[in-house]
Amino acid sequence: MELHEAVLPGALLLTAAAVGGVVLLLRSRHPVWAAMLAVVVVVAATPGSIVAWDRSPLTHATTMHVDGLDPDADAGLTADLVHRLVSDLGDTYVFVARGGPEHIAAAFDGQHSAGAITTAEPTPVSDSGRSIWHLAVDNVRFELVATTARDTYELVTQAATLVPDDGSGTVRIPFPRSAFGATEVAEGQIYTDGWTQEQWADFYAGISGVAVDGNTVTVPTDTGGSATITLSEGISKVTLND
């Protein structure tokens, strides 16, 4: 949507005034008075349209936020950007913003200089889009994804829910959620991911509590424990450690 809902009433009023003025000029026996009336209507409608535009979320920077690995304890990530909210699910914030991926990524990087702009680099692509910026901080990674929809982006906490095979309580682990489209992984299940060991290592670089050792990656959980991801020729398996 190029025009926010808040602007629509004023825009429609101005359009109606303009059209009405033309009709009056064409049909009136007193074109001078008709023209003056049209001008008065347009002048009266303009302040309302300006106010509507001024209050539009596409005019002023507003704050977006996504949760950390532990939503109750971690600060998560916050950024200010001129945008329109599409949905806010806690760990996934979907929004519309203008300017293109390079501009949006630069806006995030300007507020979080420890992040990395990846618009010019080959990055893993999922069905939903491609990563254009990311930030690894504390025990998780945040990803900014340019989706396949025009001017639409997702700010996503790269974490998934791990379901233990013994039926005990679930935990959250840092995981390449956007690349695999996985919000939940089952312990012990084999996943075909197509990633190399280098790609796994690159993804977890900078995340505290992560240990990469050959074909295994040990990651923290939100409850203070750990889990191990075992890699083998493009497939992976997650095991919850005791």
C-alpha positions as CSV (number, residue, x, y, z in Angstrom):
1,M,0.0,0.0,0.0
2,E,1.6,3.3,-1.1
3,L,-0.9,5.6,0.8
4,H,-1.6,5.1,4.4
5,E,-5.2,4.9,5.6
6,A,-4.8,8.1,7.7
7,V,-4.2,10.1,4.5
8,L,-7.0,8.7,2.5
9,P,-10.0,10.8,3.8
10,G,-8.2,14.0,3.1
11,A,-7.0,12.9,-0.3
12,L,-10.5,11.9,-1.3
13,L,-11.9,15.2,0.0
14,L,-9.4,17.2,-2.1
15,T,-10.1,15.1,-5.1
16,A,-13.9,15.5,-4.7
17,A,-13.4,19.3,-4.3
18,A,-11.3,19.5,-7.5
19,V,-13.8,17.4,-9.5
20,G,-16.7,19.4,-8.1
21,G,-15.0,22.6,-9.1
22,V,-14.5,21.5,-12.6
23,V,-18.1,20.4,-12.9
24,L,-19.4,23.7,-11.5
25,L,-17.2,25.6,-13.9
26,L,-18.5,23.7,-16.9
27,R,-22.2,23.9,-16.0
28,S,-22.5,27.1,-14.0
29,R,-23.9,30.3,-15.6
30,H,-21.6,32.2,-13.2
31,P,-18.2,30.6,-13.7
32,V,-16.4,33.2,-11.6
33,W,-18.5,32.5,-8.5
34,A,-18.2,28.7,-9.2
35,A,-14.4,29.0,-9.4
36,M,-14.3,31.0,-6.1
37,L,-16.4,28.3,-4.4
38,A,-14.1,25.6,-5.6
39,V,-11.1,27.5,-4.2
40,V,-12.8,27.9,-0.9
41,V,-13.6,24.1,-0.6
42,V,-10.0,23.2,-1.5
43,V,-8.6,25.6,1.0
44,A,-10.9,24.3,3.7
45,A,-9.9,20.7,3.0
46,T,-6.2,21.2,2.8
47,P,-5.4,21.6,6.6
48,G,-7.2,18.3,7.3
49,S,-5.2,16.5,4.6
50,I,-2.0,18.0,6.0
51,V,-2.8,16.9,9.5
52,A,-3.7,13.4,8.3
53,W,-0.4,13.1,6.4
54,D,1.5,14.4,9.4
55,R,0.0,11.7,11.6
56,S,0.7,8.9,9.2
57,P,3.2,6.3,10.4
58,L,4.9,6.6,7.0
59,T,5.8,10.2,7.9
60,H,7.5,9.9,11.2
61,A,9.9,7.3,12.6
62,T,8.3,4.8,14.9
63,T,9.8,2.1,17.1
64,M,9.8,-1.6,16.3
65,H,10.9,-4.4,18.6
66,V,11.5,-8.1,18.6
67,D,12.1,-10.4,21.5
68,G,15.4,-12.0,22.6
69,L,16.1,-15.7,23.1
70,D,14.3,-15.5,26.4
71,P,11.4,-13.0,25.9
72,D,10.9,-12.6,29.6
73,A,14.5,-11.8,30.5
74,D,16.3,-10.5,27.4
75,A,16.1,-7.0,26.0
76,G,15.6,-8.0,22.4
77,L,16.2,-5.6,19.6
78,T,14.7,-2.2,19.0
79,A,15.0,0.1,16.0
80,D,13.4,3.4,14.9
81,L,12.3,3.6,11.3
82,V,9.7,5.3,9.2
83,H,7.4,2.4,8.4
84,R,3.9,0.9,8.5
85,L,3.3,-2.1,10.7
86,V,1.9,-5.2,9.1
87,S,2.1,-7.7,12.0
88,D,3.9,-8.0,15.3
89,L,4.3,-11.6,16.7
90,G,6.9,-10.9,19.3
91,D,9.8,-12.5,17.6
92,T,8.8,-11.6,14.0
93,Y,8.0,-7.9,13.1
94,V,6.7,-7.4,9.6
95,F,6.6,-3.9,8.1
96,V,6.4,-1.8,5.0
97,A,9.0,0.8,4.3
98,R,10.2,2.8,1.3
99,G,13.7,3.4,0.0
100,G,14.8,-0.1,-1.0
101,P,16.9,-2.8,0.8
102,E,20.1,-0.8,0.8
103,H,18.4,2.2,2.5
104,I,16.6,0.0,5.1
105,A,19.7,-2.0,5.9
106,A,21.8,1.2,6.3
107,A,19.1,2.6,8.7
108,F,19.4,-0.4,10.9
109,D,23.2,-0.4,10.7
110,G,23.3,3.3,11.7
111,Q,21.6,2.4,15.0
112,H,23.4,-0.9,15.6
113,S,26.9,-0.5,14.3
114,A,27.9,-4.0,15.4
115,G,25.6,-5.4,12.8
116,A,26.5,-6.4,9.2
117,I,24.9,-5.2,6.0
118,T,24.7,-8.0,3.5
119,T,22.8,-6.5,0.6
120,A,25.8,-6.9,-1.7
121,E,26.8,-10.3,-0.5
122,P,25.4,-13.8,-1.5
123,T,23.3,-14.8,1.5
124,P,21.1,-17.8,2.1
125,V,17.7,-17.3,0.5
126,S,14.5,-18.9,1.7
127,D,11.0,-18.9,0.1
128,S,10.2,-15.8,2.0
129,G,13.1,-13.6,1.0
130,R,16.8,-12.9,1.6
131,S,18.8,-11.5,4.5
132,I,20.0,-7.9,4.1
133,W,21.4,-7.2,7.6
134,H,22.0,-9.1,10.8
135,L,23.2,-8.6,14.3
136,A,24.6,-11.3,16.6
137,V,24.4,-10.1,20.2
138,D,24.4,-11.9,23.5
139,N,22.9,-15.4,22.9
140,V,21.0,-14.9,19.7
141,R,21.0,-13.4,16.2
142,F,18.6,-10.9,14.7
143,E,17.9,-11.0,11.0
144,L,16.5,-8.3,8.7
145,V,14.9,-10.0,5.7
146,A,13.7,-8.4,2.5
147,T,10.6,-10.4,1.5
148,T,9.4,-11.2,-1.9
149,A,6.5,-8.7,-1.4
150,R,7.2,-5.1,-2.5
151,D,8.7,-2.8,0.1
152,T,8.0,-5.5,2.8
153,Y,10.5,-6.6,5.4
154,E,10.7,-8.9,8.4
155,L,12.8,-8.3,11.5
156,V,13.2,-11.8,13.0
157,T,14.7,-13.2,16.1
158,Q,16.6,-16.2,14.9
159,A,15.4,-18.7,17.4
160,A,13.3,-21.9,17.3
161,T,11.4,-23.9,19.8
162,L,13.1,-27.3,20.5
163,V,10.7,-30.1,21.4
164,P,12.4,-32.8,23.5
165,D,11.7,-36.4,22.5
166,D,10.9,-37.4,26.1
167,G,7.9,-35.1,26.2
168,S,9.4,-32.7,28.7
169,G,9.0,-28.9,28.5
170,T,10.2,-27.1,25.3
171,V,13.1,-24.7,25.2
172,R,14.3,-22.0,22.8
173,I,17.6,-22.2,21.0
174,P,19.3,-19.8,18.5
175,F,18.6,-21.3,15.1
176,P,18.6,-20.2,11.4
177,R,14.8,-19.7,11.5
178,S,14.4,-17.5,8.5
179,A,16.7,-19.5,6.2
180,F,14.9,-22.8,6.9
181,G,11.4,-21.4,7.7
182,A,11.5,-23.3,11.0
183,T,9.9,-22.0,14.1
184,E,10.0,-25.4,15.8
185,V,12.4,-28.4,15.6
186,A,12.0,-31.8,17.1
187,E,14.8,-33.4,19.0
188,G,16.5,-36.2,17.1
189,Q,14.7,-35.6,13.8
190,I,16.9,-35.5,10.7
191,Y,16.5,-32.2,8.7
192,T,17.8,-31.7,5.1
193,D,19.1,-28.1,5.2
194,G,21.6,-28.0,2.4
195,W,24.0,-25.9,4.4
196,T,27.8,-26.5,4.6
197,Q,29.6,-26.5,7.9
198,E,31.1,-23.1,7.0
199,Q,27.6,-21.7,6.6
200,W,26.6,-23.0,10.0
201,A,29.8,-21.5,11.6
202,D,29.2,-18.2,9.9
203,F,25.6,-18.0,11.2
204,Y,26.6,-18.6,14.8
205,A,29.7,-16.4,14.7
206,G,29.4,-13.7,17.4
207,I,26.7,-15.4,19.4
208,S,27.8,-16.0,23.0
209,G,27.5,-19.4,24.5
210,V,28.0,-21.1,21.1
211,A,30.8,-23.6,20.5
212,V,31.6,-24.8,17.0
213,D,33.7,-28.0,16.8
214,G,34.0,-29.6,13.4
215,N,30.6,-31.1,12.6
216,T,29.0,-30.2,15.9
217,V,27.6,-26.9,17.1
218,T,26.7,-26.5,20.8
219,V,24.1,-23.7,21.4
220,P,22.6,-22.3,24.6
221,T,18.9,-22.6,25.6
222,D,16.7,-20.0,27.1
223,T,16.6,-22.1,30.3
224,G,20.4,-22.0,30.9
225,G,21.1,-25.4,29.4
226,S,22.5,-26.4,26.0
227,A,21.7,-28.4,22.9
228,T,24.0,-29.9,20.2
229,I,23.4,-29.6,16.5
230,T,25.1,-32.5,14.6
231,L,25.9,-31.8,10.9
232,S,26.5,-34.2,8.1
233,E,26.6,-33.4,4.4
234,G,23.7,-31.0,4.3
235,I,21.6,-32.6,7.0
236,S,21.3,-31.7,10.6
237,K,20.0,-33.2,13.9
238,V,19.4,-31.4,17.2
239,T,19.9,-33.1,20.6
240,L,19.1,-31.5,24.0
241,N,21.9,-32.0,26.4
242,D,21.4,-33.1,30.0
